Amino acid sequence: MKICIVDRGHKIPVVNYGGTERVIWGLGKELHALGHEVTFLVPEGSSSDFAHVLFLDRQRNLNEQIPEDIDVVHFNFTPEDKIEKPYLVTMHGNPEPDEVLDINTVFISRNHAARHNSETFVYNGLLWEDYPVPNLKLPRKGYHFLGKARWSVKNAIGAMKIARRINECLNVIGGKKWTSRNLKDGFSLLFDSRIKFHGFLGNLEKSRILERSKGLVFPVLWHEPFGLAIIESLYFGCAVFGTSNGSLPELLTPETGHTANSEKEIAEAMSSFKYDPQKCHEYALKEFNSRLMTEKYLNLYEKVYKGEPVNEKVPKYNPQLNRIAEFR
């Protein structure tokens, strides 16, 4: 099968920090390994040693840029043009309530799909061979927060408060120390010696912190569609502690983490949790790898290639299921 993977916001391959581009890179590489011909239609500056690369021109009609011999097109955004080839769309984020979705939309977790009256989802998987192999026998101390700390819905301030509640250090990876929200909601936290800010880190620097961390503190205040921070942390042997919003409850097992909707309960769970880095690592390898993700997408590619829609009905925002749990 000849497959064109389209993304408009991310160059490939990933140099340092990366999200969606890591997912589509692993997808393309696995497709190639399975004998399929892959073309990336992505921003200028991208390259690949296993796939054709075309540079996306956002001013031109998409149909004009997709090679004629392509069998299936895989978009990582909702295209505005009416697409002439068989295609599907992976929805990586939370669309606006009034956003019109495509009938061929694929979500990235069961919760993500259900909140839009759909049952079609494929978990993100990562190409773990691109990550350093963690030393799971290293002593572990403290916790980490991983994500864009300037986004209030990621609740970095809440993570800091939880860590301080149990007198543990916290490494904040992915954000600046001085932001307006820090100054408003957690000024005293900025001067707490137990909290260290690292900004955005590349794979190697990040791995050195994560393989020495007990767990990810992730008290998000929105419905997390999936959360690559979750599976990256698990891969490095870290348990995950967060709210019950979005995909978190379905991505974790009793052996790999805990969800709750209060600082107190999350802190108590962190203090009493039976930590097993090996089980967390093996769980990530087994359940969230790029090969498993690719096989599931191939089933959907076959479906749209035959002319069948991904969903029976156009996915639509469900206000009842999109309510956020109160965090105390």
C-alpha positions as CSV (number, residue, x, y, z in Angstrom):
1,M,0.0,0.0,0.0
2,K,1.2,3.5,-0.8
3,I,0.5,5.8,2.2
4,C,0.9,9.6,2.4
5,I,1.2,11.0,6.0
6,V,0.4,14.7,6.1
7,D,1.3,17.1,9.0
8,R,1.4,20.9,8.7
9,G,3.0,21.9,12.0
10,H,6.0,19.8,12.6
11,K,9.3,19.1,10.8
12,I,10.7,15.6,10.9
13,P,12.7,13.9,12.3
14,V,12.6,15.3,15.8
15,V,15.7,17.1,16.9
16,N,15.0,17.7,20.6
17,Y,11.5,18.2,22.0
18,G,8.7,16.7,20.0
19,G,5.1,15.4,20.2
20,T,3.1,14.6,17.2
21,E,6.2,14.4,15.0
22,R,7.5,11.5,17.1
23,V,4.2,9.7,16.6
24,I,4.1,10.1,12.8
25,W,7.9,9.3,12.5
26,G,7.4,6.0,14.3
27,L,4.3,5.3,12.2
28,G,6.1,5.9,8.9
29,K,9.1,3.8,9.9
30,E,6.9,0.9,11.0
31,L,4.9,1.1,7.8
32,H,8.1,1.0,5.8
33,A,9.3,-2.0,7.8
34,L,6.1,-3.8,7.0
35,G,6.6,-3.3,3.3
36,H,4.5,-0.3,2.6
37,E,5.6,2.7,0.6
38,V,5.5,5.9,2.7
39,T,5.5,9.6,1.6
40,F,5.6,12.4,4.1
41,L,3.9,15.7,3.1
42,V,5.3,17.9,5.9
43,P,6.9,21.3,6.5
44,E,10.0,22.4,4.6
45,G,13.3,21.3,6.3
46,S,12.1,17.8,6.9
47,S,14.0,14.7,5.8
48,S,13.8,10.9,6.0
49,D,16.0,8.0,5.1
50,F,13.2,5.5,4.7
51,A,10.4,7.5,3.0
52,H,9.7,10.1,0.3
53,V,9.5,13.6,1.6
54,L,7.5,16.4,0.0
55,F,7.3,19.9,1.4
56,L,3.8,21.1,2.3
57,D,2.6,24.4,0.8
58,R,-0.2,25.6,3.1
59,Q,-1.3,28.1,0.4
60,R,-2.1,25.4,-2.2
61,N,-4.9,22.9,-2.4
62,L,-4.0,19.6,-0.7
63,N,-5.2,17.5,-3.6
64,E,-2.6,19.1,-5.9
65,Q,0.2,18.1,-3.5
66,I,-0.7,14.5,-2.9
67,P,1.0,12.2,-5.4
68,E,-1.4,10.6,-7.9
69,D,-0.4,7.0,-7.1
70,I,-1.2,7.3,-3.3
71,D,-3.7,4.7,-2.0
72,V,-4.5,6.3,1.4
73,V,-3.8,9.7,2.9
74,H,-3.4,10.0,6.7
75,F,-3.9,13.6,7.9
76,N,-2.9,14.8,11.3
77,F,-5.2,17.8,11.2
78,T,-8.7,18.3,9.7
79,P,-8.2,19.3,6.1
80,E,-10.3,22.2,4.8
81,D,-10.2,20.9,1.2
82,K,-12.5,18.2,0.0
83,I,-10.1,15.3,-0.3
84,E,-10.3,13.2,-3.5
85,K,-8.3,10.2,-2.2
86,P,-9.3,7.7,0.5
87,Y,-8.2,9.3,3.8
88,L,-8.5,9.5,7.5
89,V,-7.8,12.2,10.1
90,T,-6.1,11.7,13.4
91,M,-7.4,14.2,16.0
92,H,-4.4,14.9,18.3
93,G,-6.0,17.6,20.4
94,N,-9.3,18.6,21.9
95,P,-11.3,20.4,19.1
96,E,-13.5,23.4,19.9
97,P,-17.1,22.5,20.9
98,D,-18.5,24.0,17.7
99,E,-15.7,22.6,15.4
100,V,-17.1,20.5,12.5
101,L,-15.3,17.2,12.5
102,D,-14.7,14.8,9.6
103,I,-16.6,11.5,9.5
104,N,-13.2,9.8,9.1
105,T,-11.8,11.2,12.3
106,V,-9.7,8.9,14.5
107,F,-9.3,9.8,18.2
108,I,-6.3,8.9,20.3
109,S,-8.0,7.3,23.4
110,R,-11.3,5.7,24.3
111,N,-12.3,8.7,26.4
112,H,-11.3,11.1,23.6
113,A,-13.5,9.3,21.2
114,A,-16.5,8.9,23.6
115,R,-16.5,12.6,24.3
116,H,-17.3,13.1,20.6
117,N,-19.8,10.3,20.3
118,S,-17.4,8.0,18.6
119,E,-15.9,4.6,19.3
120,T,-12.9,4.9,16.9
121,F,-9.5,5.5,18.5
122,V,-5.9,4.4,18.2
123,Y,-3.5,4.8,21.1
124,N,-0.4,6.7,20.3
125,G,2.7,4.6,20.2
126,L,6.4,5.6,20.2
127,L,9.4,4.1,18.5
128,W,11.2,3.1,21.7
129,E,14.4,2.3,19.8
130,D,14.8,6.1,19.4
131,Y,15.0,6.5,23.2
132,P,17.9,5.7,25.4
133,V,17.5,2.4,27.2
134,P,16.9,3.3,30.9
135,N,18.9,1.9,33.8
136,L,16.0,0.7,35.9
137,K,18.3,-0.2,38.8
138,L,19.3,3.4,39.6
139,P,18.2,4.8,42.9
140,R,15.2,7.0,42.5
141,K,14.4,10.2,44.4
142,G,11.7,12.8,44.0
143,Y,9.3,13.3,41.1
144,H,8.9,15.2,37.8
145,F,6.3,17.2,35.9
146,L,6.6,16.9,32.1
147,G,4.6,19.2,29.8
148,K,4.1,22.8,28.7
149,A,4.1,24.3,32.1
150,R,2.8,27.7,30.8
151,W,-0.5,26.0,29.8
152,S,-2.7,26.4,32.9
153,V,-4.7,23.2,32.1
154,K,-1.5,21.2,32.6
155,N,-1.5,22.4,36.2
156,A,2.2,22.6,36.9
157,I,1.4,24.7,40.0
158,G,-0.8,21.8,41.2
159,A,2.1,19.4,40.7
160,M,4.4,21.6,42.7
161,K,1.9,21.8,45.6
162,I,1.5,18.1,45.7
163,A,5.2,17.5,45.8
164,R,5.6,20.1,48.5
165,R,2.8,18.5,50.5
166,I,4.8,15.3,50.9
167,N,8.2,17.1,51.2
168,E,9.6,15.8,47.9
169,C,11.6,17.5,45.2
170,L,10.1,18.1,41.8
171,N,11.8,18.5,38.4
172,V,9.7,20.6,36.1
173,I,10.5,19.8,32.5
174,G,8.9,21.7,29.7
175,G,8.4,25.2,30.9
176,K,9.8,28.5,32.0
177,K,10.1,29.4,35.6
178,W,8.8,32.9,35.4
179,T,5.3,33.0,33.9
180,S,2.3,35.2,34.8
181,R,0.5,32.2,36.3
182,N,3.4,31.3,38.5
183,L,3.5,34.8,39.8
184,K,-0.2,34.8,40.4
185,D,-0.9,31.4,41.8
186,G,2.4,30.1,43.2
187,F,4.9,32.8,43.9
188,S,6.3,31.1,46.9
189,L,6.9,27.9,44.9
190,L,9.4,29.7,42.8
191,F,11.8,30.1,45.7
192,D,11.3,26.5,47.0
193,S,14.7,24.8,46.7
194,R,13.0,21.4,46.2
195,I,11.5,22.6,42.8
196,K,13.9,22.8,39.9
197,F,12.9,24.2,36.4
198,H,14.6,22.7,33.4
199,G,12.8,24.1,30.4
200,F,12.4,22.0,27.2
201,L,15.0,19.2,27.1
202,G,16.1,16.8,24.4
203,N,15.8,13.0,24.8
204,L,19.2,12.4,26.5
205,E,18.9,15.2,29.1
206,K,15.3,14.2,29.8
207,S,16.1,10.5,30.2
208,R,18.8,11.3,32.8
209,I,16.2,12.9,35.0
210,L,13.3,10.5,34.4
211,E,15.3,7.3,35.1
212,R,16.1,8.7,38.5
213,S,12.5,9.9,39.2
214,K,9.9,7.9,41.2
215,G,7.0,9.2,39.1
216,L,5.2,11.8,37.0
217,V,2.9,14.2,38.8
218,F,0.3,15.1,36.2
219,P,-2.8,16.8,37.8
220,V,-4.3,18.1,34.6
221,L,-7.3,20.4,34.6
222,W,-8.6,19.4,31.2
223,H,-9.5,16.2,29.4
224,E,-6.0,15.0,28.3
225,P,-6.6,13.3,24.9
226,F,-3.7,10.9,25.4
227,G,-0.5,12.4,26.9
228,L,2.9,11.3,25.6
229,A,4.3,12.5,28.9
230,I,2.5,9.6,30.5
231,I,4.0,6.8,28.3
232,E,7.5,8.4,28.1
233,S,7.5,8.4,32.0
234,L,6.3,4.8,32.1
235,Y,9.0,3.8,29.7
236,F,11.7,5.2,32.0
237,G,10.2,3.3,34.9
238,C,8.2,6.0,36.5
239,A,4.7,5.6,38.0
240,V,2.1,8.2,37.0
241,F,-0.1,10.2,39.4
242,G,-2.8,12.5,38.1
243,T,-6.4,13.5,37.9
244,S,-9.2,11.3,36.4
245,N,-9.7,13.8,33.6
246,G,-9.5,12.5,30.0
247,S,-7.5,9.4,29.1
248,L,-5.5,9.1,32.4
249,P,-7.6,6.4,34.1
250,E,-7.7,4.1,31.0
251,L,-3.9,4.4,30.3
252,L,-2.9,3.3,33.8
253,T,-3.1,0.1,35.8
254,P,-3.0,-0.3,39.6
255,E,0.7,-1.3,39.2
256,T,1.7,1.8,37.1
257,G,-0.1,4.7,38.7
258,H,-3.1,6.3,40.4
259,T,-5.7,8.9,39.6
260,A,-7.7,11.1,41.9
261,N,-9.2,14.5,42.0
262,S,-7.7,16.1,45.1
263,E,-4.2,17.1,46.0
264,K,-4.5,15.2,49.3
265,E,-5.5,11.9,47.8
266,I,-2.8,12.1,45.0
267,A,-0.2,12.9,47.6
268,E,-1.3,10.0,49.8
269,A,-1.1,7.7,46.9
270,M,2.4,8.8,46.0
271,S,3.5,8.2,49.6
272,S,2.1,4.7,49.9
273,F,2.5,3.4,46.3
274,K,4.5,0.2,45.7
275,Y,7.0,1.3,43.1
276,D,8.2,-1.1,40.5
277,P,10.2,0.6,37.6
278,Q,10.5,-2.7,35.7
279,K,6.7,-3.2,35.5
280,C,6.1,0.4,34.4
281,H,8.8,0.0,31.7
282,E,7.5,-3.3,30.4
283,Y,3.9,-1.9,30.3
284,A,5.0,1.0,28.1
285,L,6.9,-1.3,25.8
286,K,4.0,-3.7,25.4
287,E,1.0,-1.4,25.2
288,F,2.3,1.9,23.7
289,N,4.8,1.0,20.9
290,S,4.7,2.3,17.3
291,R,4.2,-1.2,15.8
292,L,1.0,-1.9,17.7
293,M,-0.3,1.6,16.7
294,T,0.7,1.0,13.1
295,E,-1.1,-2.3,12.9
296,K,-4.3,-0.7,14.1
297,Y,-4.0,2.2,11.6
298,L,-3.5,-0.3,8.8
299,N,-6.9,-1.8,9.6
300,L,-8.4,1.6,9.2
301,Y,-6.5,2.3,6.0
302,E,-8.0,-0.9,4.5
303,K,-11.5,0.3,5.6
304,V,-11.3,3.7,4.0
305,Y,-9.5,2.3,0.9
306,K,-12.7,0.2,0.4
307,G,-14.7,3.3,0.6
308,E,-16.1,2.7,4.1
309,P,-16.2,5.6,6.6
310,V,-14.3,5.4,9.8
311,N,-17.3,6.4,11.9
312,E,-21.0,5.5,11.2
313,K,-21.9,9.1,12.0
314,V,-20.0,12.4,12.0
315,P,-18.3,12.7,15.5
316,K,-19.8,15.6,17.5
317,Y,-18.9,17.2,20.8
318,N,-20.9,15.8,23.7
319,P,-21.2,18.4,26.5
320,Q,-22.3,15.9,29.1
321,L,-19.1,13.9,28.7
322,N,-16.8,16.9,28.5
323,R,-17.4,18.2,32.0
324,I,-14.2,18.5,33.9
325,A,-13.9,16.9,37.3
326,E,-13.5,19.4,40.2
327,F,-9.9,19.4,41.5
328,R,-9.6,20.2,45.2
